[in-house]
């Protein structure tokens, strides 16, 4: 199924040719049978002129060929029926779904770009916040080192102080986005997109690792400001 389904049934085994009316449809049906038989494509050809939406014609008048055998046979039928359209290219489910899939792909691209930009800003913010915290508390860190607190304990506490708010904020925002996307997919009748879920997981993982790296980048600064606590803690 397409990524965005607006409620019309899908018919991946159909190839249709638009016509101007019922009489034209009957003539085109005979031509379609001849062309498909010459191409060696097995299909059931029928005319559609009742304005229904249960074919890829979506309410238009024309000829529908139902082609078993999968996408390759459908493609062969599209090629074979090209002369029957009299300037109108045969219509398949891929053609009908193309506008929805284009919109969905563009929304996915914009969403991914926004997510990456958000993680970039969050990474820069985390690195600056961690460095500023070390500089603001250098006297406290110096006194703690002077009292015998190991550097790794100070660094662990500093990282935890910076990471926990980020986890709550980023995790909550991501969870809300996933929930909103799930509700939107349900409302649109779309199928679960496993590739999109994998892409989201990769972006979140990469963003989390980048923020941890930015926070860890201020570790040398902590070591420097506490290198001689007897002089810097007064």
C-alpha positions as CSV (number, residue, x, y, z in Angstrom):
1,X,0.0,0.0,0.0
2,X,1.0,3.6,-0.5
3,X,2.4,5.5,2.5
4,X,-0.6,7.8,2.5
5,X,-4.0,6.4,1.8
6,X,-6.9,8.9,1.4
7,X,-9.6,6.2,1.5
8,X,-9.7,4.9,-2.1
9,X,-9.1,1.1,-2.4
10,X,-5.9,0.1,-4.1
11,X,-5.6,-2.2,-7.1
12,X,-2.0,-3.1,-7.8
13,X,-3.1,-5.6,-10.5
14,X,-5.0,-3.1,-12.6
15,X,-4.0,-1.2,-15.7
16,X,-6.6,1.3,-17.1
17,X,-7.0,3.4,-20.2
18,X,-9.2,6.5,-20.1
19,X,-11.8,6.9,-22.8
20,X,-14.2,9.7,-23.9
21,X,-17.4,7.6,-23.4
22,X,-19.1,4.2,-23.4
23,X,-18.8,3.6,-27.1
24,X,-15.2,4.6,-27.1
25,X,-14.6,2.4,-24.1
26,X,-16.0,-0.7,-26.0
27,X,-13.8,0.0,-29.0
28,X,-10.8,0.5,-26.7
29,X,-11.6,-2.7,-24.9
30,X,-11.4,-4.7,-28.1
31,X,-8.1,-3.0,-29.0
32,X,-6.8,-3.7,-25.5
33,X,-7.5,-7.4,-25.8
34,X,-5.8,-7.6,-29.1
35,X,-2.7,-5.7,-27.9
36,X,-2.4,-7.8,-24.7
37,X,-2.8,-11.0,-26.6
38,X,-0.1,-10.0,-29.0
39,X,2.2,-9.1,-26.2
40,X,1.5,-12.5,-24.4
41,X,0.1,-10.8,-21.3
42,X,-2.8,-12.7,-19.6
43,X,-5.4,-10.2,-18.5
44,X,-9.2,-9.8,-17.9
45,X,-10.4,-6.7,-19.8
46,X,-13.6,-4.9,-18.9
47,X,-15.2,-1.5,-19.5
48,X,-16.0,0.9,-16.7
49,X,-18.7,3.6,-17.3
50,X,-20.7,3.7,-14.0
51,X,-18.6,6.3,-12.3
52,X,-17.5,4.0,-9.5
53,X,-14.4,4.4,-7.5
54,X,-13.5,0.8,-7.1
55,X,-10.9,0.8,-9.9
56,X,-7.8,2.8,-10.7
57,X,-9.9,5.0,-13.0
58,X,-11.4,6.6,-9.8
59,X,-14.8,7.4,-11.3
60,X,-13.7,8.0,-14.9
61,X,-14.9,6.1,-17.9
62,X,-12.5,3.7,-19.5
63,X,-11.1,0.2,-19.9
64,X,-9.6,-1.8,-17.0
65,X,-7.3,-4.7,-17.5
66,X,-6.8,-7.0,-14.5
67,X,-3.3,-8.5,-14.8
68,X,-2.2,-11.4,-12.5
69,X,1.4,-12.2,-12.0
70,X,2.9,-9.3,-10.1
71,X,4.5,-5.9,-10.9
72,X,6.5,-7.2,-13.9
73,X,3.4,-8.4,-15.7
74,X,1.6,-5.1,-14.8
75,X,4.6,-3.2,-16.4
76,X,4.4,-5.4,-19.5
77,X,0.6,-4.6,-19.7
78,X,1.3,-0.9,-19.4
79,X,3.8,-1.1,-22.3
80,X,1.4,-3.2,-24.4
81,X,-1.6,-0.9,-23.9
82,X,0.3,2.4,-24.7
83,X,-1.1,2.4,-28.3
84,X,-4.7,1.9,-27.1
85,X,-4.8,5.2,-25.2
86,X,-4.6,7.4,-28.3
87,X,-2.3,9.9,-26.7
88,X,-3.3,9.0,-23.1
89,X,-0.8,6.9,-21.2
90,X,-2.2,3.8,-19.4
91,X,-2.9,4.3,-15.7
92,X,-1.7,1.9,-13.0
93,X,-1.8,2.0,-9.2
94,X,1.7,3.5,-9.2
95,X,0.5,6.4,-11.2
96,X,-2.6,6.9,-8.9
97,X,-0.5,6.7,-5.8
98,X,2.3,9.0,-7.1
99,X,0.9,12.3,-5.8
100,X,0.3,10.9,-2.3
101,X,3.7,9.3,-2.2
102,X,5.4,12.5,-3.4
103,X,3.7,14.5,-0.6
104,X,4.6,11.9,2.0
105,X,8.3,11.8,0.8
106,X,8.5,15.5,1.0
107,X,7.0,15.6,4.5
108,X,9.4,12.9,5.6
109,X,12.4,14.8,4.1
110,X,11.4,18.0,5.9
111,X,10.8,16.1,9.1
112,X,14.2,14.4,9.0
113,X,15.9,17.7,8.2
114,X,14.1,19.4,11.1
115,X,15.1,16.5,13.5
116,X,18.7,16.7,12.4
117,X,18.8,20.5,12.9
118,X,17.2,20.1,16.3
119,X,19.8,17.6,17.4
120,X,22.6,19.9,16.0
121,X,21.3,22.8,18.1
122,X,20.8,20.6,21.1
123,X,24.4,19.2,20.7
124,X,25.8,22.7,20.6
125,X,23.7,23.8,23.5
126,X,24.7,20.8,25.6
127,X,28.4,21.4,24.9
128,X,28.2,25.1,25.8
129,X,26.1,24.4,28.9
130,X,28.5,21.8,30.1
131,X,31.5,24.1,29.6
132,X,29.8,27.0,31.2
133,X,28.9,24.9,34.2
134,X,32.5,23.9,34.7
135,X,33.6,27.5,34.6
136,X,30.8,28.8,36.9
137,X,31.6,26.1,39.5
138,X,35.3,26.0,39.2
139,X,35.7,27.2,42.9
140,X,33.4,24.5,44.1
141,X,35.1,21.8,42.0
142,X,38.5,23.1,43.3
143,X,37.3,22.8,46.9
144,X,36.0,19.3,46.3
145,X,39.3,18.2,44.8
146,X,41.1,19.8,47.7
147,X,39.0,17.8,50.1
148,X,40.0,14.6,48.3
149,X,37.1,14.0,45.9
150,X,38.3,12.0,42.8
151,X,38.1,13.8,39.5
152,X,36.0,11.0,38.0
153,X,33.4,11.5,40.7
154,X,33.2,15.2,39.9
155,X,33.0,14.4,36.2
156,X,30.2,11.8,36.7
157,X,28.2,14.2,38.7
158,X,28.7,17.0,36.1
159,X,27.6,14.7,33.2
160,X,24.6,13.4,35.1
161,X,23.5,17.0,35.9
162,X,23.6,17.9,32.3
163,X,22.3,14.7,30.7
164,X,19.2,14.1,32.9
165,X,17.3,17.3,31.8
166,X,18.3,16.6,28.2
167,X,17.0,13.0,28.4
168,X,13.7,14.2,29.9
169,X,13.2,17.0,27.4
170,X,14.4,15.2,24.2
171,X,12.8,11.9,25.2
172,X,9.5,13.5,26.0
173,X,9.5,15.6,22.7
174,X,10.5,12.5,20.7
175,X,7.8,10.4,22.3
176,X,5.2,13.1,21.6
177,X,6.3,13.3,18.0
178,X,6.1,9.5,17.6
179,X,2.6,9.4,19.2
180,X,1.4,12.3,17.0
181,X,2.8,10.6,13.9
182,X,1.1,7.3,14.9
183,X,-2.3,9.0,15.4
184,X,-1.9,10.8,12.0
185,X,-1.1,7.5,10.3
186,X,-4.2,5.9,11.9
187,X,-6.4,8.8,10.8
188,X,-5.0,8.6,7.2
189,X,-5.2,4.8,7.1
190,X,-1.5,4.5,6.3
191,X,0.5,1.3,6.8
192,X,3.4,1.1,9.2
193,X,6.6,2.3,7.5
194,X,9.4,0.2,8.9
195,X,12.1,2.2,7.0
196,X,10.8,5.4,8.6
197,X,11.0,3.9,12.1
198,X,14.5,2.7,11.5
199,X,15.5,6.2,10.2
200,X,14.0,7.8,13.3
201,X,15.9,5.3,15.5
202,X,19.2,6.1,13.7
203,X,18.6,9.9,14.0
204,X,17.8,9.6,17.7
205,X,20.8,7.4,18.4
206,X,23.2,9.6,16.4
207,X,21.8,12.7,18.2
208,X,22.2,11.2,21.6
209,X,25.8,10.1,20.9
210,X,26.6,13.6,19.6
211,X,25.2,15.3,22.7
212,X,27.1,12.9,24.9
213,X,30.3,13.6,23.0
214,X,29.7,17.4,23.3
215,X,29.2,17.0,27.1
216,X,32.3,14.8,27.4
217,X,34.3,17.4,25.4
218,X,34.4,19.7,28.5
219,X,36.1,17.0,30.6
220,X,39.6,18.4,29.8
221,X,38.3,21.8,31.0
222,X,37.3,20.3,34.3
223,X,40.7,18.7,34.7
224,X,42.4,22.0,33.9
225,X,40.4,24.1,36.4
226,X,41.0,21.6,39.2
227,X,44.6,20.8,38.3
228,X,46.0,22.9,41.3
229,X,43.1,23.2,43.7
230,X,45.3,24.7,46.5
231,X,45.7,27.8,44.3
232,X,42.3,28.0,42.5
233,X,40.0,27.3,45.4
234,X,40.5,30.5,47.4
